[in-house]
Amino acid sequence: MGYKDLKFDKDSVFLVTGGAGFIGSNLCEAILNMGYKVRCLDDLSTGKREHVDMFLDNPDYTFIEGDIKDLDTCMKACEGVDYVLNQAAWGSVPRSIEMPLFYEENNIKGTLNMMEAARVNGVKKFVYASSSSVYGDHPALPKKEGIEGNVLSPYALTKKTNEEYGKLYKKLYNLDTYGMRYFNVFGRRQNPDGMYAAVIPRFLKELLHGEVPTINGDGKQSRDFTYIDNVIEANLKACLAPSEAAGEAYNIGSGGRVFLIDLYYVLCDALGKKVEPHFGPARKGDVRDSNADITKARTLLGYDPEFDFEKGIKLAIDWYKENLK
C-alpha cells in the first residue's frame, strides 16, 4: 500500500519544516490532498516562494516564514501540532565542505531546536530527514543500519549528529523520533539550477537545453535513486509507526543500484539525444557506491516502495519536459 489510503485523526495538524523545498513541498501537497491541515515553516533560503504560493488558496494550509535556527520560531510553529516532518536543512556535500560552520548552525542546532519545540509542545511523532551519507567510507553493499564507516563531509556529520539526538530524545524524553536516511531522492520540483544541483535534474536541464553535461568522476559510481513518492510514503508511515520503532534511523531507498553513466544514457535515450558527456574530477566527500537494504523500514514502518527507478525516472522525465522551458 502507498500513502494515499493512510488514515489519521480528521483534525490532525502536520508541520512540515523546509516545506518550500523539493521534498517538503511534495509532502505538503500529499497531506493536503489527503484532507489534513498543513503548517509550513521555511525561511526561503533554499526553498522557493512558488512552492508556497501554489497552496495559499487552500484553507488547510498555513505558511510561516521563519528560521529553525531561532528557537522561539520553532516553539510557535509547533503549537497545536500532532506530527512534525522536519525537512529543513541545507543539502550538498561539496557546499558543506566549504561552509562547515553554517552547516553546524543550520542542520544540527536547527534540528535540535525543532526536537526541543516538539517535545515541549507534546508532538506525537517527530520524523526528520537524515541521509545515506552517514555510511561514509564503509564499503559494504547494500548499506545496512548499524554498519557505518567514517563520515566524509560536514553534511554527513550533521545528519549523524541528528540521529544521535533523535535517539537521546526518545530515551530521555520519550519523544517518538524517526530518522529517514534518504538515498538520492529525485522527482518533480527538484531544483536543476546552480553548482550544487542534484544530478538528475541538472542532467535533464542541460540535455533539454542542448548543453553537454559533466559527470564528476568516471561515471562508475552507483546510487540508489529513490523517487519522491516513496519518500512521502516513508514519512507518513513513520507518523503511524509504533513507539517501539522510535529512536531509530531507517534506510529510505528503493533497494536498487544504478551507475551514473547508465543513468546518463537512460536520460539521453528518453530525450532522443546523442551527446557524449564530459568527465570532470571526482567530488571530494562523495560516497562511491550507494544501495539501500530497506528490510528494517519494511519490517518496522511498513515501508513498501511503490516506485522502482524505471517507473520513477519516466515520471520525472515527463515532468521536466513539461516544466523546463
Contacts in CASP RR format, 6 or more apart in sequence:
PFRMAT RR
TARGET T0000
AUTHOR 0000-0000-0000
METHOD contacts of the structure
MODEL  1
MGYKDLKFDKDSVFLVTGGAGFIGSNLCEAILNMGYKVRCLDDLSTGKRE
HVDMFLDNPDYTFIEGDIKDLDTCMKACEGVDYVLNQAAWGSVPRSIEMP
LFYEENNIKGTLNMMEAARVNGVKKFVYASSSSVYGDHPALPKKEGIEGN
VLSPYALTKKTNEEYGKLYKKLYNLDTYGMRYFNVFGRRQNPDGMYAAVI
PRFLKELLHGEVPTINGDGKQSRDFTYIDNVIEANLKACLAPSEAAGEAY
NIGSGGRVFLIDLYYVLCDALGKKVEPHFGPARKGDVRDSNADITKARTL
LGYDPEFDFEKGIKLAIDWYKENLK
1 304 0 8 1.000
2 229 0 8 1.000
2 233 0 8 1.000
2 304 0 8 1.000
2 306 0 8 1.000
3 30 0 8 1.000
3 34 0 8 1.000
3 229 0 8 1.000
3 232 0 8 1.000
3 233 0 8 1.000
3 236 0 8 1.000
3 237 0 8 1.000
4 30 0 8 1.000
4 33 0 8 1.000
4 34 0 8 1.000
6 34 0 8 1.000
6 236 0 8 1.000
6 237 0 8 1.000
6 240 0 8 1.000
8 34 0 8 1.000
8 36 0 8 1.000
8 82 0 8 1.000
8 83 0 8 1.000
8 239 0 8 1.000
8 240 0 8 1.000
9 82 0 8 1.000
10 36 0 8 1.000
11 37 0 8 1.000
12 36 0 8 1.000
12 37 0 8 1.000
12 82 0 8 1.000
12 83 0 8 1.000
13 36 0 8 1.000
13 37 0 8 1.000
13 38 0 8 1.000
13 39 0 8 1.000
13 80 0 8 1.000
13 81 0 8 1.000
13 82 0 8 1.000
13 83 0 8 1.000
14 27 0 8 1.000
14 31 0 8 1.000
14 36 0 8 1.000
14 37 0 8 1.000
14 38 0 8 1.000
14 39 0 8 1.000
14 81 0 8 1.000
14 82 0 8 1.000
14 83 0 8 1.000
14 84 0 8 1.000
14 85 0 8 1.000
14 239 0 8 1.000
15 38 0 8 1.000
15 39 0 8 1.000
15 40 0 8 1.000
15 41 0 8 1.000
15 77 0 8 1.000
15 78 0 8 1.000
15 81 0 8 1.000
15 83 0 8 1.000
15 84 0 8 1.000
15 85 0 8 1.000
15 123 0 8 1.000
16 24 0 8 1.000
16 27 0 8 1.000
16 28 0 8 1.000
16 31 0 8 1.000
16 38 0 8 1.000
16 39 0 8 1.000
16 40 0 8 1.000
16 41 0 8 1.000
16 85 0 8 1.000
16 87 0 8 1.000
17 41 0 8 1.000
17 42 0 8 1.000
17 68 0 8 1.000
17 77 0 8 1.000
17 84 0 8 1.000
17 85 0 8 1.000
17 86 0 8 1.000
17 87 0 8 1.000
17 88 0 8 1.000
17 114 0 8 1.000
18 24 0 8 1.000
18 40 0 8 1.000
18 41 0 8 1.000
18 42 0 8 1.000
18 47 0 8 1.000
18 87 0 8 1.000
18 88 0 8 1.000
18 89 0 8 1.000
19 25 0 8 1.000
19 27 0 8 1.000
19 28 0 8 1.000
19 40 0 8 1.000
19 41 0 8 1.000
19 42 0 8 1.000
19 47 0 8 1.000
19 51 0 8 1.000
19 52 0 8 1.000
19 87 0 8 1.000
19 88 0 8 1.000
20 40 0 8 1.000
20 42 0 8 1.000
20 44 0 8 1.000
20 47 0 8 1.000
20 48 0 8 1.000
20 49 0 8 1.000
20 51 0 8 1.000
20 52 0 8 1.000
21 42 0 8 1.000
21 46 0 8 1.000
21 47 0 8 1.000
21 48 0 8 1.000
21 51 0 8 1.000
21 87 0 8 1.000
21 189 0 8 1.000
22 185 0 8 1.000
22 187 0 8 1.000
22 189 0 8 1.000
22 190 0 8 1.000
22 191 0 8 1.000
22 228 0 8 1.000
23 87 0 8 1.000
23 129 0 8 1.000
23 182 0 8 1.000
23 185 0 8 1.000
23 228 0 8 1.000
23 231 0 8 1.000
24 40 0 8 1.000
24 51 0 8 1.000
24 85 0 8 1.000
24 87 0 8 1.000
25 48 0 8 1.000
25 51 0 8 1.000
25 52 0 8 1.000
25 54 0 8 1.000
25 189 0 8 1.000
26 188 0 8 1.000
26 189 0 8 1.000
26 228 0 8 1.000
26 231 0 8 1.000
26 232 0 8 1.000
27 85 0 8 1.000
27 87 0 8 1.000
27 232 0 8 1.000
27 235 0 8 1.000
28 38 0 8 1.000
28 40 0 8 1.000
28 51 0 8 1.000
28 55 0 8 1.000
28 61 0 8 1.000
29 54 0 8 1.000
29 55 0 8 1.000
30 232 0 8 1.000
30 236 0 8 1.000
31 38 0 8 1.000
31 236 0 8 1.000
32 38 0 8 1.000
32 55 0 8 1.000
32 58 0 8 1.000
32 60 0 8 1.000
32 61 0 8 1.000
35 60 0 8 1.000
36 60 0 8 1.000
37 60 0 8 1.000
37 61 0 8 1.000
37 62 0 8 1.000
38 55 0 8 1.000
38 60 0 8 1.000
38 61 0 8 1.000
38 62 0 8 1.000
39 62 0 8 1.000
39 64 0 8 1.000
39 77 0 8 1.000
39 81 0 8 1.000
40 52 0 8 1.000
40 55 0 8 1.000
40 61 0 8 1.000
40 62 0 8 1.000
40 63 0 8 1.000
40 64 0 8 1.000
41 64 0 8 1.000
41 66 0 8 1.000
41 68 0 8 1.000
41 73 0 8 1.000
41 74 0 8 1.000
41 77 0 8 1.000
41 88 0 8 1.000
42 52 0 8 1.000
42 63 0 8 1.000
42 64 0 8 1.000
42 65 0 8 1.000
42 66 0 8 1.000
42 88 0 8 1.000
43 65 0 8 1.000
43 66 0 8 1.000
43 67 0 8 1.000
43 68 0 8 1.000
43 88 0 8 1.000
44 52 0 8 1.000
44 65 0 8 1.000
45 67 0 8 1.000
45 90 0 8 1.000
46 90 0 8 1.000
46 91 0 8 1.000
48 191 0 8 1.000
51 189 0 8 1.000
52 63 0 8 1.000
55 61 0 8 1.000
55 63 0 8 1.000
56 63 0 8 1.000
64 73 0 8 1.000
64 76 0 8 1.000
64 77 0 8 1.000
66 73 0 8 1.000
66 77 0 8 1.000
67 73 0 8 1.000
68 74 0 8 1.000
68 86 0 8 1.000
68 88 0 8 1.000
68 106 0 8 1.000
68 110 0 8 1.000
68 111 0 8 1.000
68 113 0 8 1.000
68 114 0 8 1.000
69 105 0 8 1.000
69 106 0 8 1.000
69 109 0 8 1.000
69 110 0 8 1.000
69 113 0 8 1.000
70 113 0 8 1.000
71 113 0 8 1.000
71 116 0 8 1.000
71 117 0 8 1.000
74 110 0 8 1.000
74 113 0 8 1.000
74 114 0 8 1.000
74 116 0 8 1.000
74 117 0 8 1.000
75 117 0 8 1.000
75 120 0 8 1.000
75 121 0 8 1.000
77 117 0 8 1.000
78 84 0 8 1.000
78 114 0 8 1.000
78 117 0 8 1.000
78 118 0 8 1.000
78 120 0 8 1.000
78 121 0 8 1.000
78 123 0 8 1.000
79 121 0 8 1.000
80 121 0 8 1.000
81 118 0 8 1.000
81 121 0 8 1.000
81 123 0 8 1.000
82 123 0 8 1.000
82 124 0 8 1.000
82 125 0 8 1.000
83 123 0 8 1.000
83 124 0 8 1.000
83 125 0 8 1.000
83 127 0 8 1.000
83 239 0 8 1.000
84 114 0 8 1.000
84 118 0 8 1.000
84 123 0 8 1.000
84 125 0 8 1.000
84 126 0 8 1.000
84 127 0 8 1.000
84 128 0 8 1.000
85 127 0 8 1.000
85 128 0 8 1.000
85 235 0 8 1.000
85 239 0 8 1.000
86 111 0 8 1.000
86 114 0 8 1.000
86 115 0 8 1.000
86 126 0 8 1.000
86 127 0 8 1.000
86 128 0 8 1.000
86 129 0 8 1.000
87 128 0 8 1.000
87 129 0 8 1.000
88 110 0 8 1.000
88 111 0 8 1.000
88 114 0 8 1.000
89 106 0 8 1.000
89 107 0 8 1.000
89 111 0 8 1.000
89 129 0 8 1.000
89 158 0 8 1.000
90 96 0 8 1.000
90 99 0 8 1.000
90 102 0 8 1.000
90 103 0 8 1.000
90 106 0 8 1.000
90 107 0 8 1.000
90 155 0 8 1.000
91 107 0 8 1.000
91 155 0 8 1.000
91 196 0 8 1.000
92 155 0 8 1.000
92 196 0 8 1.000
93 133 0 8 1.000
93 152 0 8 1.000
93 153 0 8 1.000
93 155 0 8 1.000
93 156 0 8 1.000
93 283 0 8 1.000
93 285 0 8 1.000
93 286 0 8 1.000
94 195 0 8 1.000
94 196 0 8 1.000
94 283 0 8 1.000
94 284 0 8 1.000
94 285 0 8 1.000
95 155 0 8 1.000
95 196 0 8 1.000
96 103 0 8 1.000
96 153 0 8 1.000
96 154 0 8 1.000
96 155 0 8 1.000
96 156 0 8 1.000
96 158 0 8 1.000
97 153 0 8 1.000
97 154 0 8 1.000
97 284 0 8 1.000
97 285 0 8 1.000
99 154 0 8 1.000
100 154 0 8 1.000
103 154 0 8 1.000
103 155 0 8 1.000
103 158 0 8 1.000
104 154 0 8 1.000
104 158 0 8 1.000
107 155 0 8 1.000
107 158 0 8 1.000
107 159 0 8 1.000
107 162 0 8 1.000
108 158 0 8 1.000
108 161 0 8 1.000
108 162 0 8 1.000
111 128 0 8 1.000
111 158 0 8 1.000
111 162 0 8 1.000
111 165 0 8 1.000
112 165 0 8 1.000
114 126 0 8 1.000
114 128 0 8 1.000
115 126 0 8 1.000
115 128 0 8 1.000
115 165 0 8 1.000
115 166 0 8 1.000
115 169 0 8 1.000
115 175 0 8 1.000
115 177 0 8 1.000
118 126 0 8 1.000
118 175 0 8 1.000
119 169 0 8 1.000
119 173 0 8 1.000
119 175 0 8 1.000
122 175 0 8 1.000
123 175 0 8 1.000
124 176 0 8 1.000
124 239 0 8 1.000
125 176 0 8 1.000
125 178 0 8 1.000
125 238 0 8 1.000
125 239 0 8 1.000
125 241 0 8 1.000
125 246 0 8 1.000
126 166 0 8 1.000
126 169 0 8 1.000
126 175 0 8 1.000
126 176 0 8 1.000
126 177 0 8 1.000
126 178 0 8 1.000
127 177 0 8 1.000
127 178 0 8 1.000
127 179 0 8 1.000
127 180 0 8 1.000
127 235 0 8 1.000
127 238 0 8 1.000
127 239 0 8 1.000
128 162 0 8 1.000
128 166 0 8 1.000
128 177 0 8 1.000
128 178 0 8 1.000
128 179 0 8 1.000
128 180 0 8 1.000
129 159 0 8 1.000
129 179 0 8 1.000
129 180 0 8 1.000
129 182 0 8 1.000
130 159 0 8 1.000
130 162 0 8 1.000
130 163 0 8 1.000
130 179 0 8 1.000
130 180 0 8 1.000
130 181 0 8 1.000
130 182 0 8 1.000
130 249 0 8 1.000
131 155 0 8 1.000
131 156 0 8 1.000
131 159 0 8 1.000
131 181 0 8 1.000
131 182 0 8 1.000
132 143 0 8 1.000
132 181 0 8 1.000
132 182 0 8 1.000
132 183 0 8 1.000
132 184 0 8 1.000
132 224 0 8 1.000
132 251 0 8 1.000
132 287 0 8 1.000
132 290 0 8 1.000
132 292 0 8 1.000
133 151 0 8 1.000
133 152 0 8 1.000
133 153 0 8 1.000
133 155 0 8 1.000
133 156 0 8 1.000
133 159 0 8 1.000
133 287 0 8 1.000
134 148 0 8 1.000
134 151 0 8 1.000
134 156 0 8 1.000
134 159 0 8 1.000
134 160 0 8 1.000
134 163 0 8 1.000
134 181 0 8 1.000
134 249 0 8 1.000
135 143 0 8 1.000
135 147 0 8 1.000
135 148 0 8 1.000
135 149 0 8 1.000
135 287 0 8 1.000
135 290 0 8 1.000
136 148 0 8 1.000
136 149 0 8 1.000
136 150 0 8 1.000
136 151 0 8 1.000
136 152 0 8 1.000
136 156 0 8 1.000
136 287 0 8 1.000
137 149 0 8 1.000
137 150 0 8 1.000
137 152 0 8 1.000
137 287 0 8 1.000
138 147 0 8 1.000
138 148 0 8 1.000
138 149 0 8 1.000
138 150 0 8 1.000
139 288 0 8 1.000
139 289 0 8 1.000
140 147 0 8 1.000
141 257 0 8 1.000
141 289 0 8 1.000
141 291 0 8 1.000
142 224 0 8 1.000
142 255 0 8 1.000
142 257 0 8 1.000
142 291 0 8 1.000
142 292 0 8 1.000
142 293 0 8 1.000
143 183 0 8 1.000
143 251 0 8 1.000
143 290 0 8 1.000
143 291 0 8 1.000
143 292 0 8 1.000
143 293 0 8 1.000
144 251 0 8 1.000
144 293 0 8 1.000
144 295 0 8 1.000
144 296 0 8 1.000
145 181 0 8 1.000
145 248 0 8 1.000
145 249 0 8 1.000
145 250 0 8 1.000
145 251 0 8 1.000
145 293 0 8 1.000
145 296 0 8 1.000
148 160 0 8 1.000
151 157 0 8 1.000
151 160 0 8 1.000
152 285 0 8 1.000
152 286 0 8 1.000
152 287 0 8 1.000
153 284 0 8 1.000
153 285 0 8 1.000
156 285 0 8 1.000
159 181 0 8 1.000
162 179 0 8 1.000
163 179 0 8 1.000
163 249 0 8 1.000
166 175 0 8 1.000
166 177 0 8 1.000
166 179 0 8 1.000
166 247 0 8 1.000
167 177 0 8 1.000
167 247 0 8 1.000
167 248 0 8 1.000
169 175 0 8 1.000
169 177 0 8 1.000
169 247 0 8 1.000
170 176 0 8 1.000
170 177 0 8 1.000
170 246 0 8 1.000
170 247 0 8 1.000
171 247 0 8 1.000
174 243 0 8 1.000
175 246 0 8 1.000
176 241 0 8 1.000
176 243 0 8 1.000
176 246 0 8 1.000
176 247 0 8 1.000
177 246 0 8 1.000
177 247 0 8 1.000
178 238 0 8 1.000
178 241 0 8 1.000
178 245 0 8 1.000
178 246 0 8 1.000
178 247 0 8 1.000
178 248 0 8 1.000
178 249 0 8 1.000
178 250 0 8 1.000
178 301 0 8 1.000
179 238 0 8 1.000
179 247 0 8 1.000
179 248 0 8 1.000
179 249 0 8 1.000
179 250 0 8 1.000
180 231 0 8 1.000
180 234 0 8 1.000
180 235 0 8 1.000
180 238 0 8 1.000
180 249 0 8 1.000
180 250 0 8 1.000
180 252 0 8 1.000
181 249 0 8 1.000
181 250 0 8 1.000
181 251 0 8 1.000
181 252 0 8 1.000
181 292 0 8 1.000
182 226 0 8 1.000
182 231 0 8 1.000
182 252 0 8 1.000
182 253 0 8 1.000
183 223 0 8 1.000
183 224 0 8 1.000
183 225 0 8 1.000
183 226 0 8 1.000
183 251 0 8 1.000
183 252 0 8 1.000
183 253 0 8 1.000
183 254 0 8 1.000
183 255 0 8 1.000
183 290 0 8 1.000
183 292 0 8 1.000
184 198 0 8 1.000
184 223 0 8 1.000
184 224 0 8 1.000
184 225 0 8 1.000
184 226 0 8 1.000
184 290 0 8 1.000
185 226 0 8 1.000
185 227 0 8 1.000
185 228 0 8 1.000
185 231 0 8 1.000
186 198 0 8 1.000
186 200 0 8 1.000
186 201 0 8 1.000
186 225 0 8 1.000
186 226 0 8 1.000
186 227 0 8 1.000
186 228 0 8 1.000
186 312 0 8 1.000
186 313 0 8 1.000
186 316 0 8 1.000
187 200 0 8 1.000
187 201 0 8 1.000
187 227 0 8 1.000
187 228 0 8 1.000
187 312 0 8 1.000
187 315 0 8 1.000
187 316 0 8 1.000
187 319 0 8 1.000
188 228 0 8 1.000
188 315 0 8 1.000
188 316 0 8 1.000
188 319 0 8 1.000
188 323 0 8 1.000
189 319 0 8 1.000
190 198 0 8 1.000
190 200 0 8 1.000
190 201 0 8 1.000
190 228 0 8 1.000
190 316 0 8 1.000
191 197 0 8 1.000
191 198 0 8 1.000
191 201 0 8 1.000
192 201 0 8 1.000
192 202 0 8 1.000
192 204 0 8 1.000
192 205 0 8 1.000
192 320 0 8 1.000
192 324 0 8 1.000
193 205 0 8 1.000
194 202 0 8 1.000
197 205 0 8 1.000
199 223 0 8 1.000
199 260 0 8 1.000
199 263 0 8 1.000
200 225 0 8 1.000
200 263 0 8 1.000
200 267 0 8 1.000
200 313 0 8 1.000
200 316 0 8 1.000
201 320 0 8 1.000
202 213 0 8 1.000
203 213 0 8 1.000
203 263 0 8 1.000
203 264 0 8 1.000
203 267 0 8 1.000
204 267 0 8 1.000
204 271 0 8 1.000
204 316 0 8 1.000
204 317 0 8 1.000
204 320 0 8 1.000
204 324 0 8 1.000
205 320 0 8 1.000
205 324 0 8 1.000
206 212 0 8 1.000
206 213 0 8 1.000
207 213 0 8 1.000
207 267 0 8 1.000
207 268 0 8 1.000
207 271 0 8 1.000
207 273 0 8 1.000
207 275 0 8 1.000
208 271 0 8 1.000
208 320 0 8 1.000
208 321 0 8 1.000
208 324 0 8 1.000
209 324 0 8 1.000
210 273 0 8 1.000
210 275 0 8 1.000
212 275 0 8 1.000
212 276 0 8 1.000
212 277 0 8 1.000
212 278 0 8 1.000
213 264 0 8 1.000
213 275 0 8 1.000
213 277 0 8 1.000
213 278 0 8 1.000
214 277 0 8 1.000
214 278 0 8 1.000
214 279 0 8 1.000
214 280 0 8 1.000
215 260 0 8 1.000
215 261 0 8 1.000
215 264 0 8 1.000
215 277 0 8 1.000
215 278 0 8 1.000
215 279 0 8 1.000
215 280 0 8 1.000
216 280 0 8 1.000
216 281 0 8 1.000
216 282 0 8 1.000
216 283 0 8 1.000
216 286 0 8 1.000
217 279 0 8 1.000
217 280 0 8 1.000
217 281 0 8 1.000
217 282 0 8 1.000
217 283 0 8 1.000
218 261 0 8 1.000
218 279 0 8 1.000
218 282 0 8 1.000
219 259 0 8 1.000
219 260 0 8 1.000
219 261 0 8 1.000
219 264 0 8 1.000
219 279 0 8 1.000
220 259 0 8 1.000
220 260 0 8 1.000
220 261 0 8 1.000
221 259 0 8 1.000
221 260 0 8 1.000
221 282 0 8 1.000
221 286 0 8 1.000
221 288 0 8 1.000
221 289 0 8 1.000
222 257 0 8 1.000
222 258 0 8 1.000
222 259 0 8 1.000
222 260 0 8 1.000
222 288 0 8 1.000
222 289 0 8 1.000
222 290 0 8 1.000
222 291 0 8 1.000
223 257 0 8 1.000
223 258 0 8 1.000
223 260 0 8 1.000
223 263 0 8 1.000
223 290 0 8 1.000
224 253 0 8 1.000
224 254 0 8 1.000
224 255 0 8 1.000
224 256 0 8 1.000
224 257 0 8 1.000
224 258 0 8 1.000
224 290 0 8 1.000
224 291 0 8 1.000
224 292 0 8 1.000
225 254 0 8 1.000
225 256 0 8 1.000
225 258 0 8 1.000
225 263 0 8 1.000
225 309 0 8 1.000
225 313 0 8 1.000
226 252 0 8 1.000
226 253 0 8 1.000
226 254 0 8 1.000
226 292 0 8 1.000
226 305 0 8 1.000
227 254 0 8 1.000
227 305 0 8 1.000
227 307 0 8 1.000
227 309 0 8 1.000
227 311 0 8 1.000
227 312 0 8 1.000
227 313 0 8 1.000
227 315 0 8 1.000
227 316 0 8 1.000
229 306 0 8 1.000
229 307 0 8 1.000
229 312 0 8 1.000
230 252 0 8 1.000
230 253 0 8 1.000
230 254 0 8 1.000
230 305 0 8 1.000
230 306 0 8 1.000
230 307 0 8 1.000
231 252 0 8 1.000
233 303 0 8 1.000
233 304 0 8 1.000
233 305 0 8 1.000
233 306 0 8 1.000
234 250 0 8 1.000
234 252 0 8 1.000
234 297 0 8 1.000
234 301 0 8 1.000
234 303 0 8 1.000
237 301 0 8 1.000
237 302 0 8 1.000
237 303 0 8 1.000
238 250 0 8 1.000
238 301 0 8 1.000
241 300 0 8 1.000
241 301 0 8 1.000
241 302 0 8 1.000
242 300 0 8 1.000
244 300 0 8 1.000
245 300 0 8 1.000
245 301 0 8 1.000
248 296 0 8 1.000
248 300 0 8 1.000
250 296 0 8 1.000
250 297 0 8 1.000
250 300 0 8 1.000
250 301 0 8 1.000
250 303 0 8 1.000
251 292 0 8 1.000
251 293 0 8 1.000
251 294 0 8 1.000
251 296 0 8 1.000
251 297 0 8 1.000
252 292 0 8 1.000
252 294 0 8 1.000
252 297 0 8 1.000
252 303 0 8 1.000
253 292 0 8 1.000
253 294 0 8 1.000
253 305 0 8 1.000
254 292 0 8 1.000
254 294 0 8 1.000
254 305 0 8 1.000
254 307 0 8 1.000
254 308 0 8 1.000
254 309 0 8 1.000
255 291 0 8 1.000
255 292 0 8 1.000
255 293 0 8 1.000
255 294 0 8 1.000
255 305 0 8 1.000
256 291 0 8 1.000
256 292 0 8 1.000
256 308 0 8 1.000
256 309 0 8 1.000
257 289 0 8 1.000
257 290 0 8 1.000
257 291 0 8 1.000
258 309 0 8 1.000
261 277 0 8 1.000
264 277 0 8 1.000
266 313 0 8 1.000
267 273 0 8 1.000
267 313 0 8 1.000
267 317 0 8 1.000
268 274 0 8 1.000
268 275 0 8 1.000
270 313 0 8 1.000
270 314 0 8 1.000
270 317 0 8 1.000
271 317 0 8 1.000
271 321 0 8 1.000
294 303 0 8 1.000
294 305 0 8 1.000
297 303 0 8 1.000
298 304 0 8 1.000
307 315 0 8 1.000
END
